[in-house]
């Protein structure tokens, strides 16, 4: 199963984004991002496994898409172009 991460600027932003997606029927969770995905050290993201394109669209519509997007392939995270 493919995991997607939508990077966020703070824990609060990740929580709000995840709640917005949940209200739209998309299972998502705010999580601490793996080290190496952010240059700032501690980073947070929204994690989801399905309906990635729809989630990105919803976050864009609500002006909440602020970070990079990643797809997990095995143990490697690959940046998804926006």
trRosetta pair geometry for C-beta under 8 A, 3 or more apart (Angstrom, degrees):
i j d omega theta_ij theta_ji phi_ij phi_ji
1 49 5.5 5 162 -159 116 124
2 49 6.7 140 80 -153 56 69
2 71 6.1 -15 -176 -165 114 100
2 72 6.6 162 -163 61 60 76
2 73 7.7 -6 -125 -84 92 61
3 47 6.3 -17 -170 -162 105 98
3 48 7.7 147 -157 79 60 30
3 49 5.9 -39 -103 -95 57 77
3 71 7.5 145 83 -160 50 50
3 72 4.1 9 61 28 98 129
4 47 7.2 150 80 -153 53 48
4 48 5.3 -22 62 67 102 78
4 49 7.1 170 15 -93 84 25
4 52 4.6 125 -38 -110 170 122
4 55 7.7 149 97 59 141 143
4 69 7.0 -13 -172 -172 101 92
4 70 6.9 157 -159 86 54 53
4 71 5.6 -24 -103 -102 74 65
4 72 7.4 -137 -71 4 28 83
4 80 7.5 -10 -138 -11 102 148
5 31 7.9 -91 -122 66 101 114
5 33 6.3 103 -174 -121 142 95
5 37 7.2 -25 107 -162 152 164
5 45 4.3 9 -170 161 99 151
5 46 7.1 145 -157 70 51 47
5 47 5.8 -18 -100 -97 72 69
5 69 7.2 161 86 -158 57 46
5 70 4.4 -3 55 58 102 103
5 71 7.9 -160 21 -71 73 23
5 72 7.2 78 -14 -40 102 97
5 77 6.9 -21 27 -140 130 128
6 17 6.8 -133 98 149 129 149
6 45 5.9 149 69 -167 42 87
6 46 4.4 -11 55 53 104 100
6 48 7.6 16 -5 13 106 106
6 55 7.0 -135 -38 131 146 121
6 56 7.1 -176 -102 -91 129 77
6 59 6.8 161 -179 -21 156 171
6 65 7.1 -78 -168 -128 123 82
6 67 6.5 123 165 70 61 103
6 69 5.7 -12 -108 -109 66 78
7 33 6.3 25 -114 -87 86 151
7 37 6.7 -162 -90 144 123 117
7 38 6.9 152 -145 -78 131 103
7 43 6.4 -17 -149 166 102 127
7 44 7.8 122 -156 88 57 42
7 45 5.0 -46 -100 -101 44 98
7 66 7.8 -99 102 88 78 71
7 67 3.0 -117 93 139 91 140
7 68 4.8 31 21 50 133 68
7 69 7.3 -130 8 -71 85 32
7 70 7.2 70 -37 -5 98 104
8 11 7.8 118 98 -89 126 15
8 13 4.2 -179 179 102 117 108
8 14 3.9 -175 43 -68 154 79
8 17 6.0 -150 -91 6 133 143
8 30 7.7 -41 25 -133 151 95
8 43 7.7 150 62 178 59 82
8 44 5.1 -39 64 94 106 89
8 45 5.9 163 7 -106 86 35
8 46 6.4 82 -36 -22 120 85
8 66 6.6 70 -137 57 52 105
8 67 5.5 -115 -66 -1 21 136
9 13 5.1 52 51 21 79 161
9 66 5.3 -35 -28 105 109 142
9 67 6.5 -175 -50 -56 65 108
10 13 4.6 99 53 6 79 101
10 14 7.0 -140 95 -4 44 86
10 44 6.5 13 148 36 21 128
11 14 5.6 -56 -150 37 33 112
11 15 6.3 33 153 -20 67 106
11 30 6.7 89 -163 167 67 133
11 44 4.8 143 -90 -50 55 163
12 15 5.7 -55 -147 36 31 111
12 16 6.3 28 156 -16 65 107
13 16 5.8 -55 -145 39 30 109
13 17 6.2 32 155 -20 64 108
13 44 7.4 142 65 82 86 121
13 64 7.2 171 -168 -162 91 92
13 66 7.0 -43 177 33 149 134
14 17 5.8 -55 -146 37 29 112
14 18 6.3 29 156 -19 64 107
14 30 3.8 114 130 -136 103 103
14 31 7.4 -128 170 29 142 39
14 44 4.0 -106 -23 135 150 118
14 45 6.1 69 -120 87 126 3
14 46 5.5 -176 -154 -58 80 73
15 18 5.8 -55 -146 37 29 110
15 19 6.4 29 155 -18 64 107
15 30 4.5 -36 -79 -41 56 160
16 19 5.7 -54 -147 36 31 111
16 20 6.4 35 153 -22 64 104
16 64 7.0 -137 110 -138 106 136
17 20 5.7 -53 -151 33 31 113
17 21 6.5 27 154 -15 64 106
17 28 7.4 -86 124 132 81 145
17 30 7.4 119 59 -86 89 95
17 46 4.9 -100 107 -57 121 140
17 59 6.0 22 -145 -114 107 116
17 64 5.2 168 -98 151 94 131
18 21 5.8 -56 -150 39 32 110
18 22 6.3 36 151 -22 66 106
18 28 4.5 -152 -137 113 75 102
18 29 5.7 50 -142 -134 141 14
18 30 4.5 -115 -11 -42 144 80
18 46 5.0 -177 -71 -125 83 104
19 22 5.5 -52 -145 35 32 114
19 23 6.5 35 154 -20 64 103
20 23 5.9 -55 -153 33 30 111
20 24 6.7 19 151 -10 62 109
20 58 6.7 172 137 142 109 117
20 59 7.2 118 94 -93 137 70
20 62 6.1 -127 -162 51 154 170
20 64 6.6 132 28 33 162 167
21 24 5.6 -63 -152 43 35 108
21 26 4.2 -69 176 74 94 112
21 27 7.9 -34 130 74 109 8
21 28 4.1 34 89 14 141 142
21 46 6.9 117 2 -176 146 143
21 48 7.1 -99 156 -75 157 141
21 55 5.4 16 -122 -131 126 99
21 58 6.4 131 -99 88 72 144
21 59 7.5 -17 -66 -59 101 95
22 25 7.7 68 -177 -58 31 12
22 26 6.8 -97 -78 67 29 60
22 27 7.1 47 -106 -115 75 34
22 28 6.1 -123 -53 44 77 88
24 54 7.9 -167 135 146 131 109
24 58 5.5 -87 -25 -126 175 157
26 48 6.5 0 159 -137 105 146
26 50 7.4 -153 -149 89 83 84
26 51 5.0 -128 -122 89 109 137
26 54 6.5 -175 -83 100 136 113
26 55 5.2 171 161 -84 163 98
26 58 7.4 -168 7 20 144 154
27 48 6.4 142 94 -135 66 91
27 49 7.2 -17 87 37 113 91
27 50 6.9 52 45 44 101 104
28 46 5.1 6 178 -179 121 107
28 47 6.8 153 -160 74 67 44
28 48 4.4 -37 -103 -75 82 109
28 55 6.6 127 -74 -128 136 137
29 46 7.1 151 74 -156 32 61
29 47 5.2 -24 64 58 86 96
29 48 7.6 152 18 -73 66 62
30 44 6.2 7 -175 177 94 118
30 45 7.6 161 -152 87 53 33
30 46 6.1 -39 -95 -98 55 65
30 47 7.8 135 -125 13 7 83
31 44 6.9 161 85 -156 34 74
31 45 5.9 -28 67 68 82 79
31 46 7.5 114 20 -125 82 19
31 47 4.7 12 14 -12 134 123
32 42 7.3 -56 -148 -159 105 80
32 43 7.4 113 -166 81 62 48
32 44 5.9 -56 -109 -104 44 69
32 45 7.8 49 159 22 11 81
33 37 4.9 -105 160 67 122 131
33 38 5.9 93 87 -17 141 115
33 43 4.2 -30 42 95 129 98
33 44 6.0 -172 -16 -116 92 10
33 45 4.3 89 -78 -14 99 113
34 37 5.5 86 70 -11 78 117
34 77 6.7 175 54 -29 134 140
36 77 7.9 149 99 37 108 125
37 43 6.4 -124 87 71 95 144
37 45 7.6 -16 110 -48 150 139
37 68 7.6 -152 177 73 95 125
37 70 6.4 -65 -136 -40 129 158
37 77 6.0 -20 -91 86 113 160
38 41 6.8 -54 102 45 108 21
38 42 7.6 -39 80 91 142 17
38 43 3.4 131 -18 -36 158 148
40 43 6.2 109 64 -68 101 99
45 67 7.3 -116 -109 90 83 150
45 70 7.8 -37 -143 34 155 113
46 55 7.6 -161 118 171 134 134
48 51 7.0 -69 155 65 135 79
48 52 6.4 164 92 -90 115 71
48 55 5.8 149 45 -55 164 167
51 54 4.4 -41 180 44 94 120
51 55 5.7 106 118 -30 85 94
52 55 5.6 -57 -148 34 30 113
52 56 6.5 29 156 -18 66 104
52 71 7.9 13 -131 -94 165 99
53 56 5.9 -53 -150 34 31 111
53 57 6.4 33 151 -20 63 107
54 57 5.6 -54 -150 35 33 115
54 58 6.4 33 154 -19 66 105
55 58 5.8 -54 -148 35 31 110
55 59 6.3 26 156 -15 65 107
56 59 5.9 -57 -146 40 30 108
56 60 6.2 33 154 -22 64 107
56 65 6.4 62 -157 -106 67 143
56 69 6.8 -1 -100 -97 124 146
56 82 7.5 -165 -164 -131 134 90
57 60 5.7 -56 -149 35 28 113
57 61 6.4 30 154 -21 64 106
58 61 5.7 -53 -149 33 31 113
58 62 6.5 9 158 0 64 110
59 62 6.1 -68 -147 50 30 98
59 64 4.5 -99 -160 78 80 94
59 65 4.1 104 122 -59 110 91
60 63 7.4 25 -176 -79 33 34
60 64 7.9 -98 -56 47 17 63
60 65 4.8 -19 -75 10 62 137
65 82 7.8 150 154 -140 132 139
68 79 5.8 -50 178 -135 123 106
68 82 7.9 -130 -137 -34 51 118
69 79 6.9 99 76 -164 59 63
69 80 4.2 -59 109 60 108 105
69 82 6.0 126 9 -73 123 93
70 77 4.4 5 -178 -178 133 109
70 78 6.5 141 -157 69 74 36
70 79 5.8 -48 -98 -99 73 46
70 80 6.3 177 -104 -2 15 89
71 77 7.2 149 72 -156 34 61
71 78 5.2 -26 62 63 88 92
71 80 5.2 86 -21 -56 102 112
72 75 7.9 -19 -169 -134 97 13
72 76 7.3 149 -156 81 57 40
72 77 5.5 -34 -97 -98 65 70
72 78 7.8 161 -98 17 16 76
73 76 5.2 -26 70 71 85 93
73 77 7.7 148 22 -103 72 20
73 78 5.5 24 3 -8 119 119
